[in-house]
């Protein structure tokens, strides 16, 4: 077993495909297949099982992934740090982002960060807070921006902005930004929310339970686009950032209004794992992300802290 084999294994595990991993690593597929086969022979167990859409980890494969990911990341960081002593900032940095910010922040960082640090490769991963937080804790991401992450001593958290959420409905619902909707209204309409382990949903359900309100969670969806599609169909309401539905509200396809008694806010944090000191590339990317978000707040696109 060597570092190259573990790196190959992790790429195949992430993509679920030898072909896609070969394209990313720029090697022939047969070479990757041989590396995986050598690992399986060394451990005397199957690491993958084939299915109709590609490859899936076996139980042994999942155990290896959990142990190997931080090791490979540590070696990559060691190399980048040693090169950084000579003035070069290099390496691969994985940043987790909320769906709301993925497209915009990735484009902004690509425009401003990469020309200044051409030796850095950035991998962007989108998701809800619980998913991105798990990647960070598992060593599969180096830093992340998270909305209201669940408390943990394993992460260093720095608040970046706070925003008020709005209730979003189809145009026929008649919600207006200047007319706040009573919180109890959430118990009177069907809702689309993320999964029960999502921190925002947990907080929302706790607020409702404290007021004797039962939420009608008709749909559970882990991505923003299908949530909006369900609302446009008129079969559900959603709670979202005003920025997430700005275009649809402006065009009249959706309507939105904040809540009252209570209103609902959420805070965006910059998160770094305490167990792994950040590489120079990670530090620079964190600074760039912080600067970009601060500009949004300064321009009035999001609320301040």
C-alpha atoms as one frame of an Amber mdcrd trajectory, in Angstrom:
protein
   0.000   0.000   0.000   1.307   3.441  -0.898   0.067   7.014  -1.108  -0.726
   6.766  -4.820  -2.960   3.747  -4.270  -4.832   5.483  -1.462  -5.273   8.626
  -3.564  -6.639   6.522  -6.426  -8.982   4.702  -4.077 -10.371   7.949  -2.650
 -10.993   9.427  -6.101 -12.874   6.322  -7.250 -14.829   6.260  -3.976 -15.864
   9.883  -4.389 -16.902   9.628  -8.046 -18.256   6.077  -8.023 -16.694   5.476
 -11.426 -13.316   4.285 -12.661 -13.805   6.186 -15.911 -14.547   9.531 -14.219
 -11.687   9.061 -11.758  -9.323   8.304 -14.659 -10.374  11.502 -16.395  -9.829
  13.576 -13.240  -6.435  12.015 -12.510  -5.449  12.010 -16.196  -4.400   8.368
 -16.263  -5.714   5.368 -18.173  -8.606   3.471 -16.628  -6.718   0.169 -16.606
  -4.032   1.693 -14.383  -6.652   2.756 -11.813  -8.272  -0.651 -11.942  -4.915
  -2.275 -11.216  -4.268   0.016  -8.217  -7.672  -0.869  -6.726  -7.078  -4.560
  -7.364  -3.692  -4.409  -5.606  -5.301  -2.783  -2.552  -8.024  -5.427  -2.444
  -5.400  -8.181  -2.675  -3.349  -6.623   0.109  -6.370  -6.317   2.426  -7.859
  -9.604   1.219 -11.294  -8.048   0.874 -13.462  -6.328  -1.732 -13.511  -2.531
  -1.451 -16.150  -1.880  -4.139 -19.232  -3.588  -5.509 -20.542  -2.934  -8.986
 -24.088  -1.734  -9.722 -25.931  -0.339 -12.692 -24.566   3.183 -12.282 -20.957
   2.369 -11.439 -19.199   1.422  -8.184 -20.267   1.599  -4.546 -18.153   1.098
  -1.442 -18.445  -2.104   0.536 -18.418  -1.950   4.323 -14.647  -2.513   4.260
 -14.279   0.150   1.581 -16.168   2.674   3.685 -13.947   1.910   6.678 -10.842
   2.430   4.550 -12.197   5.700   3.181 -12.789   7.071   6.677  -9.220   6.222
   7.719  -7.460   7.109   4.475  -9.050  10.511   3.747  -7.366  12.427   6.602
  -4.043  10.672   5.928  -3.964  11.657   2.255  -5.137  15.173   3.086  -2.392
  15.439   5.694   0.332  14.459   3.231  -1.020  16.925   0.659  -1.038  19.678
   3.271   2.499  18.793   4.388   3.753  19.121   0.813   1.949  22.440   0.308
   3.269  23.829   3.586   6.859  22.883   2.799   6.587  24.478  -0.637   5.026
  27.508   1.033   8.196  28.035   3.051   9.837  28.965  -0.207   7.158  31.533
  -0.979   4.967  29.387  -3.244   1.368  28.838  -2.183   0.208  25.605  -3.790
  -2.041  22.629  -3.186  -5.628  21.541  -3.418  -8.254  23.106  -1.170 -11.785
  21.776  -0.795 -14.363  24.325   0.357 -17.931  23.448   1.260 -20.618  26.022
   0.492 -24.377  26.382   0.950 -26.374  25.859  -2.241 -27.391  29.519  -2.059
 -23.790  30.721  -2.327 -22.206  27.995  -4.443 -22.485  29.542  -7.901 -21.854
  33.118  -6.885 -18.993  32.616  -4.459 -17.228  30.026  -6.603 -17.257  32.455
  -9.541 -16.032  35.342  -7.377 -13.195  33.319  -5.884 -12.195  32.021  -9.312
 -11.976  35.584 -10.622 -10.037  37.053  -7.724  -8.178  34.224  -6.033  -6.822
  32.021  -8.812  -4.963  34.785 -10.718  -3.202  35.678  -7.458  -2.521  32.032
  -6.530  -2.242  30.017  -9.748  -0.664  27.078  -7.943  -3.827  26.396  -5.913
  -6.524  24.012  -7.116  -9.968  24.650  -5.601 -12.687  22.034  -5.276 -16.148
  23.442  -4.536 -18.743  21.242  -2.808 -22.341  22.399  -2.361 -24.827  21.186
   0.217 -26.927  21.927   3.267 -25.180  22.651   6.569 -25.298  19.108   7.964
 -23.812  17.548   4.827 -21.002  20.107   4.493 -20.262  19.932   8.223 -19.883
  16.133   8.003 -17.415  16.523   5.123 -15.403  18.978   7.194 -15.307  16.699
  10.235 -14.404  13.667   8.101 -11.433  15.459   6.579 -13.012  15.603   3.120
 -13.198  19.409   3.157 -10.649  21.935   4.389 -12.975  24.819   5.212 -16.628
  25.652   4.794 -19.254  28.342   5.004 -22.167  27.061   7.073 -25.542  28.460
   8.044 -26.229  27.799  11.749 -24.143  24.619  12.136 -24.882  22.326  15.056
 -22.609  23.163  18.010 -19.357  21.183  18.187 -15.978  21.662  19.829 -14.331
  20.184  16.730 -14.822  23.312  14.611 -13.608  26.882  14.858 -16.541  29.116
  13.863 -16.433  32.801  12.918 -19.721  34.600  12.108 -19.795  36.403   8.751
 -23.375  37.646   8.266 -26.908  37.327   9.586 -30.049  37.402   7.450 -33.804
  37.203   7.979 -35.596  34.315   6.305 -38.842  34.730   4.376 -41.814  32.460
   3.806 -42.131  31.766   0.081 -45.299  30.780  -1.733 -46.737  30.678  -5.248
 -47.841  34.010  -6.685 -51.453  33.282  -5.739 -50.542  33.208  -2.018 -50.283
  36.998  -2.043 -47.384  37.373   0.394 -45.883  40.892   0.431 -42.494  41.970
   1.853 -44.046  44.797   3.858 -46.729  42.616   5.491 -45.210  40.226   8.009
 -46.922  36.845   8.344 -47.698  35.424  11.801 -45.494  32.464  12.683 -48.606
  30.370  13.360 -49.336  30.480   9.627 -46.627  27.841   9.186 -48.996  25.325
  10.750 -51.708  26.140   8.230 -49.858  25.433   4.968 -47.963  22.459   3.503
 -44.202  22.890   3.714 -41.132  21.654   1.868 -38.104  21.435   4.187 -34.712
  19.707   4.265 -34.284  16.444   6.167 -34.933  16.167   9.936 -31.191  16.241
  10.748 -30.772  19.655   9.130 -29.983  22.235  11.877 -32.309  24.883  10.439
 -35.234  22.459  10.328 -34.522  21.334  13.877 -34.597  24.931  15.086 -37.798
  25.638  13.159 -39.542  22.588  14.610 -38.408  23.543  18.123 -39.900  27.037
  17.698 -43.143  25.528  16.424 -43.374  22.944  19.217 -42.822  25.634  21.862
 -45.931  27.399  20.504 -48.045  24.272  20.140 -47.866  24.409  16.333 -47.687
  21.220  14.276 -45.875  21.694  10.972 -47.250  19.950   7.889 -43.988  18.862
   6.273 -45.344  17.502   3.024 -42.011  17.211   1.200 -38.355  16.761   2.198
 -35.813  17.974  -0.373 -32.083  18.571   0.074 -31.572  21.084  -2.753 -32.849
  24.575  -3.432 -34.014  24.190  -7.052 -36.537  21.373  -6.441 -37.827  23.190
  -3.361 -38.618  26.227  -5.512 -40.179  24.001  -8.177 -42.610  22.520  -5.638
 -43.572  25.994  -4.440 -44.157  27.195  -7.997 -46.466  24.226  -8.525 -48.530
  25.494  -5.601 -48.191  22.309  -3.560 -45.955  23.668  -0.776 -44.404  26.699
   0.926 -40.729  27.057   1.812 -38.543  29.172   4.087 -35.611  30.705   2.268
 -33.131  33.524   2.048 -34.545  36.526   0.159 -31.519  36.195  -2.133 -32.491
  32.645  -3.059 -35.836  33.716  -4.545 -35.060  37.284  -5.610 -35.443  36.661
  -9.353 -38.615  34.601  -9.019 -40.263  37.181  -6.743 -39.251  40.042  -9.053
 -40.779  38.245 -12.042 -44.018  37.441 -10.177 -43.557  33.673 -10.247 -43.258
  33.543  -6.455 -44.122  35.802  -3.544 -42.428  36.127  -0.166 -42.714  37.855
   3.202 -40.898  37.727   6.556 -42.498  36.195   9.641 -43.379  37.790  12.966
 -43.790  36.556  16.524 -41.151  35.329  16.041 -39.176  36.244  12.939 -36.548
  33.769  11.826 -32.917  34.660  11.184 -29.870  32.582  10.410 -26.143  33.240
  10.638 -23.433  32.297   8.164 -20.179  31.060   9.729 -16.719  30.418   8.381
 -15.769  26.986   9.726 -12.338  25.385  10.069 -11.520  22.058  11.760  -9.544
  22.437  14.985  -7.822  19.072  14.637  -6.071  19.993  11.379  -4.039  23.209
  11.116  -4.983  24.908   7.837  -2.489  24.986   4.998  -1.323  28.322   3.645
  -3.601  27.823   0.645  -6.558  27.147   2.948  -5.765  30.260   4.998  -5.606
  32.432   1.887  -8.862  31.010   0.531 -10.579  31.582   3.882  -9.417  35.210
   3.837 -10.701  35.626   0.268 -14.093  34.160   1.175 -14.351  36.406   4.229
 -13.526  39.472   2.109 -16.108  38.583  -0.533 -18.891  38.039   2.011 -17.995
  41.309   3.760 -18.445  43.093   0.423 -21.953  41.636   0.084 -22.850  42.940
   3.525 -21.332  46.346   2.765 -23.366  46.560  -0.464 -26.579  45.770   1.419
 -27.222  42.416  -0.252 -27.197  40.598   3.090 -27.606  41.725   6.667 -24.608
  42.441   8.875 -23.644  40.806  12.138
